[in-house]
Amino acid sequence: MGQARLEYLEQALGHKFREPGLIERALTHRSVIADRSGAEIVGDNEQFEYLGDAVLGMLVSEYLVRAYPQWSEGQLSKSRARLVNASALCSAARRLQLGEYLNLGRGEEKTGGREKPALLADAFEAVTAAIYLDAGLEATRGFISRALLEPAIASHGSRLEHSDYKSTLQEVLQARGLPPARYEVVREDGPDHQKTFWVEVGVASLVSATGTGSNKKEAEQSAAEQALEQLRNQPA
């Protein structure tokens, strides 16, 4: 990575690296290694993903415990899952434009790897690890706050604890003595690396709602959220 690009990325991350090799490795996908058989091998970002996942889980848990001392363990767990799932990390990576800096092999480059949600989520974890290794916990805490937590709280606020809409819908249905919701993919659109899914959820003859998402799970959660809204407007 050239000096100018590194400085631009550091500005976006809000962190200047003492060891630039760390961020270089964090953005190197394993497909590069496969393309370099017989050549000089550099490390890829898989170990950094592993470390970043652990650091993210700890820092997000710490934030939630401090910010919402009245919440139960279940509320904290649901909120953490919402904040660190692949969709949330992909969105954070896109805000930082990490896809532009990924070091990819030829195959991933040709198949749109810079926009693949899984690669972007992994890159965010790896960048988190790079900052942690470069400057420690406090610098990483600041990065996570800016890049992940502040946008999420601004968007969802205290509704984070209700983020697992499928589970919440199931609990509501059980409490009302109703059968489980049924989910069905009714439409798919877009290339393999950037698909949009439409999922319809039905609850007996009471509720029918459709949600969309970049994968089936997201679309199901979106549909469940709308179904819950419909149920709230109906008598128990």
Backbone hydrogen bonds in HBPLUS format (Angstrom, degrees):
<---DONOR---> <-ACCEPTOR-->    atom                        ^
c    i                          cat <-CA-CA->   ^        H-A-AA   ^      H-
h    n   atom  resd res      DA  || num        DHA   H-A  angle D-A-AA Bond
n    s   type  num  typ     dist DA aas  dist angle  dist       angle   num
A0006-LEU N   A0002-GLY O   2.93 MM   4  6.13 158.2  1.98 152.5 159.4     1
A0007-GLU N   A0003-GLN O   2.94 MM   4  6.15 161.0  1.98 150.5 154.9     2
A0008-TYR N   A0004-ALA O   3.05 MM   4  6.29 152.5  2.13 144.5 152.0     3
A0009-LEU N   A0005-ARG O   2.94 MM   4  6.16 159.0  1.98 150.0 155.4     4
A0010-GLU N   A0006-LEU O   2.83 MM   4  6.05 162.5  1.86 153.4 158.7     5
A0011-GLN N   A0007-GLU O   2.99 MM   4  6.16 148.9  2.09 140.2 148.1     6
A0012-ALA N   A0008-TYR O   3.12 MM   4  6.44 151.9  2.20 142.0 149.1     7
A0012-ALA N   A0009-LEU O   3.02 MM   3  5.05 113.6  2.48  95.4 111.3     8
A0013-LEU N   A0009-LEU O   2.89 MM   4  6.19 154.1  1.96 153.8 161.6     9
A0014-GLY N   A0010-GLU O   2.81 MM   4  5.80 129.8  2.06 139.3 152.4    10
A0015-HIS N   A0010-GLU O   3.13 MM   5  5.26 148.6  2.24 143.4 148.5    11
A0022-LEU N   A0019-GLU O   3.01 MM   3  5.89 162.5  2.04 127.8 131.8    12
A0024-GLU N   A0020-PRO O   3.17 MM   4  6.46 156.6  2.23 152.1 159.3    13
A0025-ARG N   A0021-GLY O   3.02 MM   4  6.17 156.4  2.07 142.2 147.4    14
A0026-ALA N   A0022-LEU O   2.96 MM   4  6.18 155.6  2.02 143.7 151.1    15
A0027-LEU N   A0023-ILE O   3.24 MM   4  6.35 132.4  2.48 137.7 146.7    16
A0028-THR N   A0025-ARG O   3.06 MM   3  5.10 169.5  2.07 113.7 114.6    17
A0103-ASN N   A0027-LEU O   2.68 MM  76  5.86 166.7  1.70 166.7 164.4    18
A0045-ASN N   A0028-THR O   2.93 MM  17  5.63 132.3  2.16 172.7 168.5    19
A0029-HIS N   A0103-ASN O   2.98 MM  74  6.02 160.6  2.02 153.6 159.2    20
A0032-VAL N   A0029-HIS O   3.03 MM   3  5.90 160.6  2.07 124.6 129.2    21
A0033-ILE N   A0030-ARG O   3.06 MM   3  5.36 125.5  2.37 104.6 117.0    22
A0035-ASP N   A0031-SER O   3.31 MM   4  6.54 142.7  2.46 137.4 146.2    23
A0035-ASP N   A0032-VAL O   3.11 MM   3  5.20 126.0  2.42  96.2 110.0    24
A0036-ARG N   A0033-ILE O   3.01 MM   3  5.16 151.6  2.09 104.4 113.4    25
A0039-ALA N   A0036-ARG O   2.81 MM   3  5.11 159.4  1.86 131.5 135.1    26
A0049-GLU N   A0045-ASN O   2.89 MM   4  6.17 146.5  2.00 151.0 160.4    27
A0050-TYR N   A0046-GLU O   3.18 MM   4  6.50 157.7  2.23 147.2 152.1    28
A0051-LEU N   A0047-GLN O   3.05 MM   4  6.39 162.4  2.08 151.2 155.0    29
A0052-GLY N   A0048-PHE O   2.76 MM   4  5.82 164.7  1.78 151.0 156.3    30
A0053-ASP N   A0049-GLU O   2.91 MM   4  6.03 153.4  1.98 149.1 155.0    31
A0054-ALA N   A0050-TYR O   3.41 MM   4  6.71 156.5  2.47 142.1 146.9    32
A0055-VAL N   A0051-LEU O   2.98 MM   4  6.28 163.7  2.01 157.5 162.2    33
A0056-LEU N   A0052-GLY O   2.85 MM   4  5.92 164.0  1.88 150.6 155.3    34
A0057-GLY N   A0053-ASP O   3.04 MM   4  6.18 163.4  2.07 144.3 149.0    35
A0058-MET N   A0054-ALA O   3.09 MM   4  6.30 159.3  2.13 148.1 153.0    36
A0059-LEU N   A0055-VAL O   2.97 MM   4  6.16 171.8  1.98 157.0 159.1    37
A0060-VAL N   A0056-LEU O   2.88 MM   4  5.90 165.5  1.90 156.9 161.1    38
A0061-SER N   A0057-GLY O   3.05 MM   4  6.00 154.5  2.11 137.0 144.7    39
A0062-GLU N   A0058-MET O   2.92 MM   4  6.13 157.9  1.97 147.5 153.8    40
A0063-TYR N   A0059-LEU O   2.97 MM   4  6.17 158.8  2.01 144.0 149.5    41
A0064-LEU N   A0060-VAL O   3.01 MM   4  6.24 166.1  2.03 152.6 155.4    42
A0065-VAL N   A0061-SER O   3.02 MM   4  6.21 163.2  2.05 154.2 158.4    43
A0066-ARG N   A0062-GLU O   3.11 MM   4  6.29 158.1  2.16 149.2 154.7    44
A0067-ALA N   A0063-TYR O   2.81 MM   4  5.93 159.5  1.85 154.7 161.4    45
A0068-TYR N   A0064-LEU O   2.85 MM   4  5.65 154.4  1.92 146.9 152.2    46
A0071-TRP N   A0068-TYR O   3.10 MM   3  5.66 168.0  2.11 121.6 125.4    47
A0076-LEU N   A0072-SER O   3.00 MM   4  6.28 161.5  2.03 152.3 157.5    48
A0077-SER N   A0073-GLU O   2.88 MM   4  6.06 159.0  1.93 150.2 155.9    49
A0078-LYS N   A0074-GLY O   3.00 MM   4  6.19 162.9  2.03 149.9 154.1    50
A0079-SER N   A0075-GLN O   3.02 MM   4  6.15 157.9  2.07 146.0 152.3    51
A0080-ARG N   A0076-LEU O   2.89 MM   4  6.10 161.0  1.93 150.8 156.0    52
A0081-ALA N   A0077-SER O   2.98 MM   4  6.15 159.7  2.02 146.6 152.3    53
A0082-ARG N   A0078-LYS O   3.07 MM   4  6.31 149.4  2.16 141.8 149.6    54
A0083-LEU N   A0079-SER O   3.01 MM   4  6.26 152.2  2.09 148.2 155.7    55
A0084-VAL N   A0080-ARG O   2.97 MM   4  6.13 149.7  2.07 156.1 162.6    56
A0089-LEU N   A0085-ASN O   3.04 MM   4  6.32 164.1  2.06 159.8 164.7    57
A0090-CYS N   A0086-ALA O   2.85 MM   4  5.94 153.1  1.92 144.9 152.8    58
A0091-SER N   A0087-SER O   3.00 MM   4  6.21 158.2  2.05 146.4 151.9    59
A0092-ALA N   A0088-ALA O   3.03 MM   4  6.30 155.2  2.09 144.5 151.1    60
A0093-ALA N   A0089-LEU O   2.90 MM   4  6.12 156.3  1.95 147.0 153.6    61
A0094-ARG N   A0090-CYS O   2.91 MM   4  6.20 150.3  2.00 148.4 156.6    62
A0095-ARG N   A0091-SER O   3.00 MM   4  6.29 152.1  2.07 146.1 153.4    63
A0096-LEU N   A0092-ALA O   3.16 MM   4  6.44 144.9  2.29 142.3 151.3    64
A0098-LEU N   A0093-ALA O   3.00 MM   5  5.40 169.9  2.01 152.7 153.4    65
A0097-GLN N   A0094-ARG O   2.99 MM   3  4.68 148.5  2.09  95.0 105.0    66
A0100-GLU N   A0097-GLN O   3.22 MM   3  5.87 146.2  2.34 113.9 120.8    67
A0101-TYR N   A0098-LEU O   2.89 MM   3  5.37 148.8  1.99 114.5 123.9    68
A0102-LEU N   A0099-GLY O   3.44 MM   3  5.36 159.1  2.48  99.7 105.5    69
A0109-GLU N   A0105-GLY O   2.97 MM   4  6.15 157.5  2.02 154.8 162.1    70
A0110-LYS N   A0106-ARG O   2.99 MM   4  6.17 157.0  2.04 149.5 154.7    71
A0111-THR N   A0107-GLY O   3.15 MM   4  6.37 141.1  2.31 142.5 152.8    72
A0113-GLY N   A0108-GLU O   2.76 MM   5  4.81 151.1  1.84 158.6 154.4    73
A0112-GLY N   A0109-GLU O   3.44 MM   3  5.55 158.8  2.49 109.5 108.6    74
A0115-GLU N   A0112-GLY O   3.03 MM   3  5.77 163.8  2.05 123.4 128.5    75
A0116-LYS N   A0113-GLY O   3.24 MM   3  5.06 158.6  2.29  99.4 105.8    76
A0120-LEU N   A0116-LYS O   3.05 MM   4  6.30 159.2  2.10 158.3 164.9    77
A0121-ALA N   A0117-PRO O   2.90 MM   4  6.09 161.6  1.94 153.3 158.0    78
A0122-ASP N   A0118-ALA O   3.00 MM   4  6.15 162.1  2.03 147.1 152.2    79
A0123-ALA N   A0119-LEU O   2.90 MM   4  6.06 149.8  2.00 140.2 148.9    80
A0124-PHE N   A0120-LEU O   3.00 MM   4  6.30 150.5  2.09 146.5 153.5    81
A0125-GLU N   A0121-ALA O   3.18 MM   4  6.53 159.6  2.22 149.5 154.0    82
A0126-ALA N   A0122-ASP O   2.92 MM   4  6.20 159.8  1.96 150.3 156.3    83
A0127-VAL N   A0123-ALA O   2.84 MM   4  6.04 156.3  1.89 150.9 156.9    84
A0128-THR N   A0124-PHE O   3.01 MM   4  6.21 154.5  2.07 146.0 152.9    85
A0129-ALA N   A0125-GLU O   3.07 MM   4  6.43 153.2  2.14 146.8 153.5    86
A0130-ALA N   A0126-ALA O   2.94 MM   4  6.24 151.7  2.02 145.7 153.9    87
A0131-ILE N   A0127-VAL O   3.01 MM   4  6.30 159.9  2.05 154.5 157.9    88
A0132-TYR N   A0128-THR O   3.03 MM   4  6.25 158.3  2.08 146.1 152.7    89
A0133-LEU N   A0129-ALA O   2.87 MM   4  6.09 163.4  1.89 155.8 159.2    90
A0134-ASP N   A0130-ALA O   2.95 MM   4  6.03 143.6  2.09 140.1 150.4    91
A0135-ALA N   A0131-ILE O   2.88 MM   4  5.90 159.0  1.92 153.4 157.4    92
A0136-GLY N   A0132-TYR O   2.79 MM   4  4.49 144.8  1.91 124.1 130.7    93
A0140-THR N   A0136-GLY O   3.29 MM   4  6.47 154.7  2.36 143.1 150.5    94
A0141-ARG N   A0137-LEU O   2.78 MM   4  5.99 153.2  1.85 152.6 160.4    95
A0142-GLY N   A0138-GLU O   3.10 MM   4  6.39 155.7  2.17 146.7 152.0    96
A0143-PHE N   A0139-ALA O   3.08 MM   4  6.36 155.2  2.14 143.8 150.6    97
A0144-ILE N   A0140-THR O   2.91 MM   4  6.14 168.8  1.92 159.0 160.7    98
A0145-SER N   A0141-ARG O   3.02 MM   4  6.14 154.6  2.09 144.0 151.3    99
A0146-ARG N   A0142-GLY O   3.04 MM   4  6.26 163.7  2.06 149.6 153.1   100
A0147-ALA N   A0143-PHE O   2.82 MM   4  5.87 174.5  1.82 162.2 164.1   101
A0148-LEU N   A0144-ILE O   2.95 MM   4  5.29 151.7  2.03 133.3 140.2   102
A0149-LEU N   A0144-ILE O   3.00 MM   5  6.32 165.1  2.02 153.8 158.6   103
A0150-GLU N   A0145-SER O   2.88 MM   5  5.73 167.0  1.90 158.3 159.8   104
A0152-ALA N   A0148-LEU O   3.30 MM   4  6.33 155.7  2.36 141.9 149.0   105
A0153-ILE N   A0149-LEU O   2.83 MM   4  6.00 167.9  1.85 167.1 169.6   106
A0154-ALA N   A0150-GLU O   2.99 MM   4  6.04 158.0  2.04 146.8 153.3   107
A0155-SER N   A0151-PRO O   3.07 MM   4  6.20 140.8  2.23 136.9 146.8   108
A0155-SER N   A0152-ALA O   3.16 MM   3  5.11 123.2  2.50  91.5 105.7   109
A0156-HIS N   A0152-ALA O   2.78 MM   4  5.92 165.5  1.80 157.7 161.5   110
A0157-GLY N   A0153-ILE O   2.77 MM   4  4.47 136.3  1.96 114.2 127.9   111
A0159-ARG N   A0156-HIS O   3.09 MM   3  5.51 151.7  2.17 137.6 136.9   112
A0160-LEU N   A0157-GLY O   3.37 MM   3  6.31 155.2  2.43 122.5 124.4   113
A0162-HIS N   A0159-ARG O   2.97 MM   3  5.49 157.9  2.02 116.3 123.5   114
A0163-SER N   A0160-LEU O   3.00 MM   3  5.18 149.7  2.09 123.5 121.2   115
A0165-TYR N   A0163-SER O   2.97 MM   2  5.50 126.3  2.27 107.3  91.6   116
A0168-THR N   A0164-ASP O   3.09 MM   4  6.36 163.9  2.11 153.3 158.4   117
A0169-LEU N   A0165-TYR O   2.81 MM   4  5.91 159.2  1.85 148.2 153.7   118
A0170-GLN N   A0166-LYS O   3.00 MM   4  6.22 158.3  2.05 145.2 151.0   119
A0171-GLU N   A0167-SER O   2.97 MM   4  6.25 154.4  2.03 148.4 155.2   120
A0172-VAL N   A0168-THR O   2.98 MM   4  6.26 156.7  2.04 150.5 156.6   121
A0173-LEU N   A0169-LEU O   2.93 MM   4  6.17 161.7  1.96 153.6 158.5   122
A0174-GLN N   A0170-GLN O   2.96 MM   4  6.17 161.7  1.99 149.6 154.4   123
A0175-ALA N   A0171-GLU O   3.01 MM   4  6.18 157.0  2.07 144.8 151.2   124
A0176-ARG N   A0172-VAL O   3.10 MM   4  6.35 135.9  2.30 140.6 151.9   125
A0176-ARG N   A0173-LEU O   3.13 MM   3  5.14 129.8  2.39  94.7 108.0   126
A0178-LEU N   A0173-LEU O   2.86 MM   5  4.99 168.4  1.87 152.1 148.9   127
A0177-GLY N   A0174-GLN O   3.04 MM   3  4.98 158.3  2.09 102.0 108.6   128
A0182-ARG N   A0202-GLY O   3.04 MM  20  5.35 160.4  2.08 148.9 155.2   129
A0202-GLY N   A0182-ARG O   2.96 MM  20  5.35 152.8  2.03 144.8 153.5   130
A0184-GLU N   A0200-GLU O   2.89 MM  16  5.29 147.0  2.00 148.1 158.4   131
A0200-GLU N   A0184-GLU O   2.80 MM  16  5.29 166.1  1.82 156.0 154.6   132
A0186-VAL N   A0198-TRP O   2.87 MM  12  5.68 154.1  1.94 145.6 154.2   133
A0198-TRP N   A0187-ARG O   2.93 MM  11  5.04 158.0  1.97 152.3 148.6   134
A0189-ASP N   A0196-THR O   2.96 MM   7  5.27 144.3  2.09 147.9 156.8   135
A0196-THR N   A0189-ASP O   2.76 MM   7  5.27 150.2  1.84 156.1 164.0   136
A0194-GLN N   A0191-PRO O   2.97 MM   3  5.36 159.9  2.01 116.0 122.6   137
A0197-PHE N   A0213-GLY O   2.80 MM  16  5.41 169.5  1.81 165.2 169.0   138
A0213-GLY N   A0197-PHE O   3.05 MM  16  5.41 138.1  2.24 142.4 151.1   139
A0199-VAL N   A0211-GLY O   2.87 MM  12  5.39 164.2  1.90 157.3 162.8   140
A0211-GLY N   A0199-VAL O   2.85 MM  12  5.39 159.9  1.89 155.6 159.7   141
A0201-VAL N   A0209-ALA O   2.79 MM   8  5.44 164.1  1.82 163.7 169.3   142
A0209-ALA N   A0201-VAL O   3.03 MM   8  5.44 159.3  2.07 151.5 158.2   143
A0203-VAL N   A0207-VAL O   3.01 MM   4  5.15 159.7  2.06 144.8 145.7   144
A0206-LEU N   A0203-VAL O   2.88 MM   3  5.80 142.8  2.02 151.9 157.7   145
A0207-VAL N   A0203-VAL O   3.35 MM   4  5.15 161.1  2.39 133.2 138.4   146
A0219-ALA N   A0215-ASN O   3.10 MM   4  6.35 163.8  2.13 153.8 158.5   147
A0220-GLU N   A0216-LYS O   2.87 MM   4  6.09 153.8  1.94 150.2 157.5   148
A0221-GLN N   A0217-LYS O   2.96 MM   4  6.22 157.8  2.01 149.4 155.2   149
A0222-SER N   A0218-GLU O   2.92 MM   4  6.18 157.4  1.97 150.1 156.6   150
A0223-ALA N   A0219-ALA O   2.93 MM   4  6.16 157.9  1.98 147.3 153.0   151
A0224-ALA N   A0220-GLU O   2.86 MM   4  6.06 159.9  1.90 149.5 155.4   152
A0225-GLU N   A0221-GLN O   2.92 MM   4  6.12 153.4  1.99 147.1 153.9   153
A0226-GLN N   A0222-SER O   3.20 MM   4  6.50 157.7  2.26 145.9 150.6   154
A0227-ALA N   A0223-ALA O   2.93 MM   4  6.20 153.5  2.00 148.6 156.9   155
A0228-LEU N   A0224-ALA O   2.90 MM   4  6.12 155.1  1.96 150.1 156.1   156
A0229-GLU N   A0225-GLU O   3.13 MM   4  6.42 151.9  2.22 142.2 149.5   157
A0230-GLN N   A0226-GLN O   3.04 MM   4  6.38 152.7  2.12 146.3 153.1   158
A0231-LEU N   A0227-ALA O   2.93 MM   4  6.25 158.4  1.98 150.8 156.7   159
A0232-ARG N   A0228-LEU O   2.92 MM   4  6.16 151.6  2.00 149.5 156.9   160
A0233-ASN N   A0230-GLN O   3.10 MM   3  5.33 137.1  2.29 100.4 112.2   161
A0234-GLN N   A0231-LEU O   2.98 MM   3  5.10 163.0  2.01 109.6 113.6   162
